[in-house]
Amino acid sequence: MVAVTTERPRLTGETPRPRAGRRLRDEQPIGLPIRRTNPTWEKAFQRRLIASDAILLALTLAGTQVIWLGAETSPTYIATTMPVSVPYSLASVVLFVLWMAFLKLFGTRSPRVIGSGFAEYSRVAGASFRLFGLLAIVALLLQFNPARGYIVTAFPAGVALLIGSRWAWRQWLRRQRRSGRYLIRVLLVGAPSSVEHLYEEFTRRKYLGFEIVGACLPKRIKDGADVPVERLGSFEDVGVIARRLRVHAVALAGSEELPPEAVRRIGWRLESTGVDLMVAPAITEVAGTRIHTRPVGGLPLMYVDSPSYDGGKKIAKSVLDFGLAWLAIVVTSPLMIATAIGVKLTSPGPVLFRQQRIGLNGKAFDVYKFRSMRIGADAELAELLREQGTDDKPLFKVENDPRITRFGAFIRKYSLDELPQFFNVVRGDMSIVGPRPQRAEEVALYDNAAGRRLLVKPGITGLWQVSGRSDLSWEDTIRLDLYYAENWSLFDDFVILLWTVKTVLQSQGAR
């Protein structure tokens, strides 16, 4: 055991940490139930979700009844194969109760899914689908004709409102977490290198609300180890530290210092405490849809699907790209004409700028943009990069670029210069969503990891564009592009498109 000296806890009402010189000792017998330490905000947040769900479902079912029956005040009865008639309003009340029960039964408000990820939305849709599937069967057996009204109107409207409400609550929760509220207190356990890596991952995703209270390191590690958080003890102290500091979760970082027996004993010490035990695998930047677990002889194995670069999803993406690109060309044609006129009137030279870029599997193609720089700008690039000391970086961007015209700065701010790239999408050189296409000189500086960007078609917009655009470093750009290339899905493309609209309107990171 080790002596621990710590500071006063940050949050009001939290149990003080052990005083200097006090030795940690697991005073509770393993497995003895003690007071649970779940975050106090969870129940209040769940009550908010319950209230909003109830209001939205009540409005949905009442609206459905009005749509199909009109605003009649006299009760309307439903004829069925049963000898009794059922008032339409009673059927709506029963469906309301069942819908709320299904949302509870399928864990749509579980603390493990609220706040981040796709699981919360998936559970809401799944619970609703199962309920209305059951309703369709019952309606068929009882010849319950009005069920069509519920299925056609209430089901899609209710699911859309519920998911929209959960999204709005999630944004509210993230704002609270940025202000230091509604946090999940986490104790890290593992070797120093693994603890440091997990700390960086948690702090990079602050919207998840993880507050790192400290770390427990192996006994062999001397005090003063180079870790970004305070050392609170060793592996044997995890149980008592978790109780005294009222942490909400213990995260096991890596496995080189955590043999199976040590993990089992940590789990025993946390038993019945309400503290979640999280095991962080060595792999990162893998989407949840690619991860599957399977117990084999008591050993939980994690399967990671290989990235999918072809097949049915790729065909569907190509078809959607082609259709959406033509639609975008038609819709934005007046804007493209106005932009072309603006370029022609404000600077001498051609309206369009054509440049060779590297696309799928290293194939070169010509990308089209509205010209935003003066004539001969390409010839000046190398010298400008050398002056600012970034000519060896595979992301050629010039700070305060003097080559950009006044009108060019405007169209770049709102990404109007990239509208002609929809023709690249129609030609099949690009996708609407994907990594940004780069010049051959930039690709020549790629390492093996960066080269994986070329496994998917480049895009007009992408994950890094909506995450900071020109404000990001090359390392962050590569991390985001590789995540997209290895985990892309049509749903993610849709989300990125929505974020693109917001990013462009706010002109975030545009240069």
C-alpha positions as CSV (number, residue, x, y, z in Angstrom):
1,M,0.0,0.0,0.0
2,V,1.1,3.6,-0.4
3,A,0.6,6.8,1.4
4,V,-1.5,9.3,-0.5
5,T,-1.5,13.1,-0.3
6,T,-4.2,14.8,-2.3
7,E,-6.0,18.1,-2.6
8,R,-9.5,19.1,-1.7
9,P,-12.1,17.6,-4.2
10,R,-13.4,19.9,-6.9
11,L,-17.1,19.2,-6.5
12,T,-19.1,20.4,-3.5
13,G,-20.4,17.5,-1.4
14,E,-17.8,15.0,-2.5
15,T,-16.1,12.8,0.0
16,P,-12.6,14.2,0.9
17,R,-9.6,12.3,-0.3
18,P,-7.3,10.5,2.2
19,R,-5.1,12.7,4.2
20,A,-1.3,12.6,3.9
21,G,0.3,9.7,5.7
22,R,-2.9,7.6,5.9
23,R,-2.5,4.1,4.5
24,L,-5.2,2.8,2.3
25,R,-6.8,-0.5,3.4
26,D,-9.7,-2.3,1.8
27,E,-11.8,-2.4,5.0
28,Q,-14.9,-4.0,3.4
29,P,-15.1,-7.7,2.8
30,I,-15.1,-8.5,-0.9
31,G,-18.6,-8.6,-2.3
32,L,-20.3,-6.9,0.8
33,P,-23.0,-4.6,-0.5
34,I,-22.4,-0.9,0.3
35,R,-24.0,2.4,-0.7
36,R,-24.2,2.8,-4.5
37,T,-22.3,5.7,-6.0
38,N,-24.1,6.3,-9.3
39,P,-23.9,10.0,-10.5
40,T,-26.6,12.0,-8.7
41,W,-27.5,13.8,-11.9
42,E,-28.5,10.6,-13.8
43,K,-31.9,10.3,-12.1
44,A,-32.8,13.9,-12.7
45,F,-31.7,13.7,-16.3
46,Q,-33.8,10.6,-16.8
47,R,-36.8,12.3,-15.3
48,R,-36.4,15.0,-17.9
49,L,-36.3,12.5,-20.7
50,I,-39.4,10.7,-19.3
51,A,-41.3,14.0,-19.2
52,S,-40.3,15.1,-22.7
53,D,-41.1,11.6,-24.1
54,A,-44.5,11.6,-22.4
55,I,-45.4,15.1,-23.7
56,L,-44.3,14.3,-27.3
57,L,-46.1,10.9,-27.4
58,A,-49.2,12.5,-26.0
59,L,-49.1,15.2,-28.7
60,T,-48.4,12.6,-31.4
61,L,-51.3,10.3,-30.4
62,A,-53.7,13.2,-29.9
63,G,-52.7,14.6,-33.3
64,T,-53.2,11.3,-34.9
65,Q,-56.7,11.0,-33.5
66,V,-57.6,14.5,-34.8
67,I,-56.1,13.8,-38.2
68,W,-58.2,10.6,-38.6
69,L,-61.4,11.5,-36.8
70,G,-61.4,15.3,-36.9
71,A,-62.1,17.5,-33.9
72,E,-65.2,15.7,-32.8
73,T,-66.2,16.1,-29.1
74,S,-68.5,13.0,-29.0
75,P,-66.7,9.7,-28.2
76,T,-65.9,7.5,-31.2
77,Y,-66.0,3.7,-30.8
78,I,-63.9,1.2,-32.6
79,A,-65.5,-2.0,-33.9
80,T,-63.5,-5.2,-33.4
81,T,-64.1,-8.9,-33.4
82,M,-64.7,-8.8,-29.7
83,P,-68.3,-8.4,-28.3
84,V,-67.4,-4.9,-26.9
85,S,-66.6,-1.6,-28.6
86,V,-63.5,0.3,-27.6
87,P,-63.5,4.1,-27.4
88,Y,-60.8,5.5,-29.8
89,S,-59.5,7.7,-26.9
90,L,-59.0,4.6,-24.7
91,A,-57.0,2.9,-27.5
92,S,-54.8,6.0,-27.7
93,V,-54.2,6.0,-23.9
94,V,-53.4,2.3,-24.0
95,L,-50.9,2.8,-26.8
96,F,-49.4,5.8,-24.9
97,V,-48.8,3.6,-21.8
98,L,-47.4,0.7,-23.9
99,W,-45.1,3.1,-25.9
100,M,-43.7,4.6,-22.6
101,A,-43.2,1.1,-21.2
102,F,-41.4,-0.1,-24.3
103,L,-39.0,2.8,-24.1
104,K,-38.3,1.8,-20.5
105,L,-38.0,-1.9,-21.3
106,F,-35.5,-1.5,-24.1
107,G,-33.2,0.8,-22.0
108,T,-33.6,4.0,-24.1
109,R,-32.8,6.1,-21.0
110,S,-29.9,3.9,-19.7
111,P,-27.0,6.0,-18.4
112,R,-24.7,3.9,-20.6
113,V,-26.3,5.2,-23.8
114,I,-27.4,8.7,-23.1
115,G,-25.1,11.6,-24.1
116,S,-23.1,10.0,-26.9
117,G,-23.1,7.4,-29.6
118,F,-25.8,6.0,-31.9
119,A,-27.1,3.4,-29.4
120,E,-29.7,5.8,-27.8
121,Y,-31.3,6.6,-31.1
122,S,-31.2,3.0,-32.2
123,R,-32.9,1.8,-29.1
124,V,-35.6,4.5,-29.4
125,A,-36.3,3.4,-33.0
126,G,-36.1,-0.3,-32.1
127,A,-38.5,-0.1,-29.2
128,S,-41.0,1.8,-31.3
129,F,-40.7,-0.6,-34.2
130,R,-41.3,-3.6,-32.0
131,L,-44.4,-1.9,-30.4
132,F,-46.0,-1.1,-33.7
133,G,-45.1,-4.5,-35.1
134,L,-47.0,-6.0,-32.2
135,L,-49.8,-3.6,-32.8
136,A,-50.0,-4.7,-36.5
137,I,-50.3,-8.3,-35.5
138,V,-53.0,-7.6,-32.9
139,A,-54.9,-5.4,-35.4
140,L,-54.8,-8.2,-37.9
141,L,-56.2,-10.8,-35.5
142,L,-58.9,-8.5,-34.1
143,Q,-59.6,-6.6,-37.4
144,F,-58.7,-3.4,-35.6
145,N,-59.0,-1.1,-38.7
146,P,-57.9,2.2,-37.0
147,A,-54.5,0.7,-36.3
148,R,-53.6,1.8,-39.8
149,G,-53.9,5.4,-38.7
150,Y,-51.5,4.8,-35.8
151,I,-49.0,3.0,-37.9
152,V,-49.1,5.4,-40.8
153,T,-49.1,8.6,-38.7
154,A,-48.2,8.1,-35.1
155,F,-45.3,5.7,-35.7
156,P,-43.1,7.9,-38.0
157,A,-44.1,11.2,-36.3
158,G,-43.5,9.8,-32.8
159,V,-40.1,8.3,-33.7
160,A,-39.0,11.5,-35.4
161,L,-40.0,13.6,-32.4
162,L,-38.4,11.3,-29.9
163,I,-35.1,11.2,-31.7
164,G,-35.2,15.0,-32.2
165,S,-35.9,15.4,-28.5
166,R,-33.1,13.1,-27.5
167,W,-30.7,15.0,-29.8
168,A,-31.8,18.3,-28.2
169,W,-31.3,17.0,-24.7
170,R,-27.9,15.7,-25.7
171,Q,-26.8,19.1,-26.9
172,W,-28.0,20.6,-23.6
173,L,-26.1,17.9,-21.6
174,R,-22.9,18.6,-23.6
175,R,-23.3,22.3,-22.8
176,Q,-23.6,21.5,-19.1
177,R,-20.6,19.3,-19.2
178,R,-18.5,22.0,-20.8
179,S,-19.5,24.1,-17.8
180,G,-18.2,21.4,-15.4
181,R,-21.6,19.9,-14.5
182,Y,-23.1,16.5,-15.1
183,L,-19.7,14.8,-15.1
184,I,-18.8,11.1,-14.7
185,R,-15.9,10.7,-12.2
186,V,-13.4,8.2,-13.5
187,L,-10.4,6.5,-11.9
188,L,-7.8,5.2,-14.3
189,V,-6.0,2.0,-13.6
190,G,-3.0,0.6,-15.5
191,A,0.6,1.1,-16.6
192,P,1.8,4.7,-17.0
193,S,1.9,4.6,-20.8
194,S,-1.6,3.1,-21.0
195,V,-3.0,5.6,-18.4
196,E,-1.5,8.5,-20.4
197,H,-3.1,7.3,-23.6
198,L,-6.5,6.8,-22.1
199,Y,-6.3,10.2,-20.4
200,E,-5.6,11.8,-23.8
201,E,-8.6,10.0,-25.4
202,F,-11.0,11.1,-22.6
203,T,-9.8,14.7,-22.5
204,R,-10.0,14.9,-26.3
205,R,-13.7,14.0,-26.1
206,K,-14.8,16.4,-23.4
207,Y,-18.4,16.2,-24.5
208,L,-18.5,12.6,-23.0
209,G,-18.3,14.3,-19.5
210,F,-15.5,12.2,-18.0
211,E,-13.7,13.8,-15.1
212,I,-10.4,12.0,-14.3
213,V,-9.9,12.0,-10.6
214,G,-6.6,10.2,-10.6
215,A,-4.8,7.0,-11.4
216,C,-3.7,3.7,-9.7
217,L,-0.4,2.4,-11.0
218,P,1.5,-0.8,-10.5
219,K,3.4,-1.1,-7.2
220,R,6.8,-1.4,-9.0
221,I,6.3,2.1,-10.4
222,K,8.0,4.7,-8.2
223,D,6.3,7.8,-7.0
224,G,6.6,10.7,-9.4
225,A,5.9,8.6,-12.5
226,D,5.4,10.7,-15.6
227,V,1.6,10.5,-15.9
228,P,-0.7,13.5,-16.6
229,V,-2.9,12.8,-13.5
230,E,-2.3,12.4,-9.8
231,R,-1.2,9.0,-8.6
232,L,-3.6,7.8,-5.8
233,G,-2.4,4.3,-5.1
234,S,-1.7,0.9,-6.5
235,F,-4.0,-1.8,-8.0
236,E,-4.7,-3.1,-4.5
237,D,-6.1,0.2,-3.5
238,V,-8.7,0.6,-6.3
239,G,-11.7,-0.5,-4.2
240,V,-11.2,1.8,-1.3
241,I,-10.2,4.8,-3.4
242,A,-13.3,4.3,-5.6
243,R,-15.5,4.3,-2.5
244,R,-13.8,7.2,-0.7
245,L,-13.7,9.4,-3.7
246,R,-17.1,8.3,-4.8
247,V,-16.0,7.7,-8.4
248,H,-18.6,6.5,-10.9
249,A,-16.4,4.4,-13.1
250,V,-13.0,2.6,-13.0
251,A,-11.3,2.4,-16.4
252,L,-8.7,-0.3,-16.8
253,A,-6.1,1.0,-19.3
254,G,-4.2,-1.6,-21.3
255,S,-3.4,-5.2,-20.1
256,E,0.4,-5.5,-19.8
257,E,0.3,-4.8,-16.1
258,L,-3.2,-6.3,-15.5
259,P,-3.2,-10.1,-15.6
260,P,-6.7,-11.8,-15.5
261,E,-6.4,-12.5,-11.7
262,A,-5.8,-8.8,-11.0
263,V,-8.8,-7.8,-13.1
264,R,-11.0,-10.3,-11.3
265,R,-10.0,-9.0,-7.9
266,I,-10.6,-5.4,-8.9
267,G,-14.1,-6.4,-10.1
268,W,-14.7,-8.1,-6.8
269,R,-13.7,-5.0,-4.9
270,L,-16.1,-2.9,-7.0
271,E,-18.9,-5.5,-6.6
272,S,-22.3,-4.0,-5.4
273,T,-20.8,-0.5,-5.2
274,G,-22.5,0.9,-8.3
275,V,-19.1,1.7,-9.8
276,D,-18.9,0.8,-13.4
277,L,-15.9,-1.2,-14.5
278,M,-14.7,-0.2,-18.0
279,V,-12.0,-2.1,-19.9
280,A,-10.2,0.0,-22.5
281,P,-8.8,-2.2,-25.3
282,A,-5.5,-1.4,-27.0
283,I,-7.3,-0.5,-30.2
284,T,-8.7,3.0,-30.8
285,E,-10.4,4.9,-33.6
286,V,-12.7,1.9,-34.3
287,A,-16.5,2.6,-34.7
288,G,-18.8,0.6,-32.5
289,T,-20.5,-1.0,-35.5
290,R,-17.3,-2.9,-36.3
291,I,-16.9,-4.3,-32.8
292,H,-18.6,-7.5,-31.6
293,T,-18.1,-9.5,-28.4
294,R,-18.4,-13.2,-28.0
295,P,-17.8,-15.2,-24.8
296,V,-15.7,-18.3,-25.4
297,G,-15.3,-20.6,-22.4
298,G,-15.6,-17.7,-20.0
299,L,-13.2,-15.5,-22.0
300,P,-14.9,-12.5,-23.5
301,L,-13.4,-12.1,-27.0
302,M,-13.7,-8.9,-29.0
303,Y,-14.1,-9.2,-32.8
304,V,-13.2,-6.3,-34.9
305,D,-14.5,-6.4,-38.4
306,S,-12.1,-5.4,-41.2
307,P,-12.9,-2.1,-42.9
308,S,-15.2,-2.4,-45.8
309,Y,-14.1,-0.6,-49.0
310,D,-16.4,-2.3,-51.5
311,G,-19.6,-4.3,-51.9
312,G,-23.2,-3.2,-51.6
313,K,-22.5,-0.1,-49.4
314,K,-20.0,1.2,-51.9
315,I,-22.6,0.8,-54.8
316,A,-25.3,2.5,-52.7
317,K,-22.9,5.4,-51.9
318,S,-22.0,5.8,-55.6
319,V,-25.7,5.9,-56.6
320,L,-26.5,8.4,-53.9
321,D,-23.5,10.5,-54.8
322,F,-24.6,10.7,-58.4
323,G,-28.2,11.6,-57.6
324,L,-27.3,14.1,-54.9
325,A,-24.6,15.8,-57.1
326,W,-27.1,16.3,-60.0
327,L,-29.7,17.7,-57.5
328,A,-27.1,20.0,-56.0
329,I,-26.0,21.3,-59.5
330,V,-29.6,22.1,-60.4
331,V,-30.4,23.8,-57.0
332,T,-27.1,25.8,-56.8
333,S,-26.9,26.7,-60.5
334,P,-28.1,30.3,-59.9
335,L,-25.5,30.6,-57.1
336,M,-22.8,29.2,-59.4
337,I,-23.7,31.7,-62.2
338,A,-23.5,34.6,-59.7
339,T,-20.2,33.4,-58.3
340,A,-18.7,33.0,-61.8
341,I,-19.8,36.6,-62.7
342,G,-18.2,37.8,-59.5
343,V,-14.9,36.1,-60.2
344,K,-14.8,37.5,-63.8
345,L,-15.6,41.0,-62.7
346,T,-13.2,41.3,-59.7
347,S,-9.9,39.8,-61.1
348,P,-8.4,39.1,-64.5
349,G,-8.1,35.5,-65.6
350,P,-10.3,32.4,-66.1
351,V,-13.4,31.8,-63.9
352,L,-12.5,28.1,-63.2
353,F,-9.3,26.8,-61.7
354,R,-8.3,23.3,-62.6
355,Q,-5.6,21.4,-60.7
356,Q,-4.5,17.8,-60.6
357,R,-5.2,15.9,-57.4
358,I,-4.8,12.3,-56.2
359,G,-7.9,10.3,-55.7
360,L,-9.0,6.7,-55.1
361,N,-6.1,4.2,-55.1
362,G,-3.6,6.9,-56.1
363,K,-5.3,7.8,-59.4
364,A,-4.8,11.4,-60.6
365,F,-7.7,13.5,-61.7
366,D,-8.5,17.2,-62.4
367,V,-10.4,18.9,-59.7
368,Y,-12.5,22.0,-60.6
369,K,-13.0,25.1,-58.4
370,F,-13.9,28.7,-58.9
371,R,-10.7,30.7,-59.0
372,S,-10.1,32.5,-55.7
373,M,-6.4,33.4,-56.3
374,R,-4.5,35.7,-58.7
375,I,-3.0,34.2,-61.9
376,G,0.3,32.4,-61.3
377,A,-0.5,31.6,-57.7
378,D,0.7,28.0,-58.0
379,A,4.2,29.1,-58.9
380,E,4.4,31.1,-55.7
381,L,3.4,28.3,-53.3
382,A,6.7,26.6,-52.8
383,E,8.4,29.9,-51.8
384,L,5.6,30.8,-49.4
385,L,5.8,27.4,-47.7
386,R,9.5,27.7,-47.3
387,E,9.2,31.1,-45.8
388,Q,6.8,29.8,-43.1
389,G,8.8,26.6,-42.6
390,T,6.0,24.1,-43.6
391,D,7.3,22.9,-46.9
392,D,8.0,19.4,-45.4
393,K,4.4,19.0,-44.1
394,P,1.9,17.1,-46.3
395,L,-0.8,19.8,-45.8
396,F,0.1,22.7,-47.9
397,K,-1.7,25.7,-46.4
398,V,-0.3,29.3,-46.2
399,E,-1.2,31.5,-43.2
400,N,-2.5,34.9,-44.3
401,D,-2.1,33.8,-48.0
402,P,-1.4,37.0,-50.0
403,R,-2.4,35.2,-53.3
404,I,-6.1,35.2,-52.4
405,T,-8.2,37.9,-54.1
406,R,-10.8,40.0,-52.1
407,F,-13.7,38.2,-53.8
408,G,-11.8,34.9,-53.5
409,A,-11.7,35.4,-49.7
410,F,-15.4,35.8,-49.7
411,I,-16.2,32.7,-51.7
412,R,-13.7,30.7,-49.7
413,K,-15.3,31.8,-46.4
414,Y,-18.6,30.2,-47.5
415,S,-17.1,27.4,-49.6
416,L,-18.6,28.7,-52.8
417,D,-15.4,28.1,-54.6
418,E,-16.0,24.4,-54.2
419,L,-19.4,24.2,-55.9
420,P,-17.9,23.0,-59.3
421,Q,-16.7,19.9,-57.6
422,F,-20.2,18.5,-57.9
423,F,-19.3,17.9,-61.5
424,N,-16.3,15.9,-60.3
425,V,-18.8,13.8,-58.3
426,V,-20.9,13.2,-61.4
427,R,-17.8,12.1,-63.3
428,G,-17.0,9.6,-60.5
429,D,-13.7,11.1,-59.5
430,M,-15.0,12.3,-56.1
431,S,-17.7,11.5,-53.5
432,I,-19.7,14.1,-51.7
433,V,-18.3,13.0,-48.4
434,G,-14.7,11.7,-48.0
435,P,-11.1,12.8,-47.3
436,R,-10.0,16.0,-48.9
437,P,-8.2,15.3,-52.2
438,Q,-4.5,16.5,-52.1
439,R,-1.8,17.4,-54.6
440,A,0.8,14.8,-55.8
441,E,3.5,16.8,-53.9
442,E,1.6,16.4,-50.7
443,V,0.8,12.7,-51.3
444,A,4.6,12.1,-51.9
445,L,5.1,13.1,-48.2
446,Y,2.6,10.5,-46.9
447,D,3.8,7.7,-44.5
448,N,2.1,4.3,-44.6
449,A,-0.8,5.4,-42.3
450,A,-1.6,8.6,-44.3
451,G,-1.6,6.5,-47.5
452,R,-4.7,4.8,-46.2
453,R,-6.7,7.9,-47.1
454,L,-6.5,6.8,-50.7
455,L,-8.5,3.7,-50.0
456,V,-11.8,5.7,-50.4
457,K,-12.8,8.3,-52.8
458,P,-12.0,11.9,-51.8
459,G,-14.9,14.1,-51.0
460,I,-16.1,17.7,-51.2
461,T,-16.7,17.6,-47.5
462,G,-15.6,15.2,-44.8
463,L,-15.0,14.6,-41.1
464,W,-12.0,16.9,-40.8
465,Q,-13.7,19.7,-42.7
466,V,-16.6,19.8,-40.1
467,S,-14.2,19.4,-37.2
468,G,-12.1,22.5,-37.7
469,R,-11.1,22.7,-41.4
470,S,-7.9,24.8,-41.7
471,D,-7.6,25.2,-37.9
472,L,-6.6,21.5,-37.5
473,S,-3.0,20.2,-37.5
474,W,-1.8,17.6,-40.0
475,E,-1.9,14.9,-37.3
476,D,-5.5,15.7,-36.4
477,T,-6.5,15.8,-40.0
478,I,-5.0,12.3,-40.7
479,R,-6.6,10.9,-37.5
480,L,-10.0,12.1,-38.6
481,D,-9.6,11.0,-42.2
482,L,-8.4,7.5,-41.3
483,Y,-11.3,7.1,-38.9
484,Y,-13.7,8.0,-41.7
485,A,-12.0,5.8,-44.3
486,E,-12.1,2.7,-42.0
487,N,-15.5,3.2,-40.4
488,W,-17.6,5.1,-42.9
489,S,-21.3,4.4,-43.3
490,L,-24.2,6.1,-45.1
491,F,-25.6,7.3,-41.8
492,D,-22.3,8.9,-40.9
493,D,-22.3,10.6,-44.4
494,F,-25.7,12.0,-43.7
495,V,-24.6,13.4,-40.3
496,I,-21.5,14.9,-41.8
497,L,-23.6,16.7,-44.5
498,L,-25.8,18.2,-41.8
499,W,-22.7,19.4,-39.9
500,T,-21.3,20.8,-43.1
501,V,-24.2,23.1,-43.5
502,K,-23.7,24.4,-40.0
503,T,-19.9,24.8,-40.5
504,V,-20.2,26.6,-43.8
505,L,-22.9,29.0,-42.5
506,Q,-20.7,29.8,-39.4
507,S,-17.6,29.9,-41.7
508,Q,-15.6,27.9,-39.0
509,G,-12.0,27.4,-39.9
510,A,-12.4,28.7,-43.4
511,R,-9.3,30.2,-45.1
